[in-house]
């Protein structure tokens, strides 16, 4: 059976922490994308540009982007789909628990519990699709790249304009094209 890897789970918990810290009521696909990119070392042989102004706004809880209702989930076989749905819910609960660890510690000392954010339906759909894709491919462990692919299955999600903006930057264009373009050989140098 497929399971979420450390990077996949860490990306979800890593998105939950800043949402909690900034008092956001929901964890959207934009925040999950930022957290997944932090854990994705290389995207198409190019490091993701985490300093992009749009991503900095997301990390600080200032994104004005919203997630629409997600489309219908992928279906393969009833038993398989149910297992993936259960795994999705377990991963989201675990991410919320791990992401709120510091808030729980502060609440114990102060006696005040902060409001806990919820994952948007778009994030729930993306997690399901990422796990579903990895399981269909026969992988035993699914990583943050599968989560990023899952985010792209939500049309008009908050993560899509961020990826479009990043694709406009030089590093983003290289990542979209599949890496750093080759330079033409120097004159007189065999190729």
Secondary structure, DSSP 8 states (H G I E B T S, - for coil): --EE-HHHHHHHHHHHHHHHHTT-SEE-HHHHHHHHHHH-S-BTTB---TT-HHHHHHHTT--------------S-HHHHHHHHHHHHHHHHHHHHHHTHHHHHHHHHHS------EE-HHHHHHHHHHHHHHHHTT-SEE-HHHHHHHHTTSTT-HHHHHHHHHHHSHHHHHHHHTSS------TT---
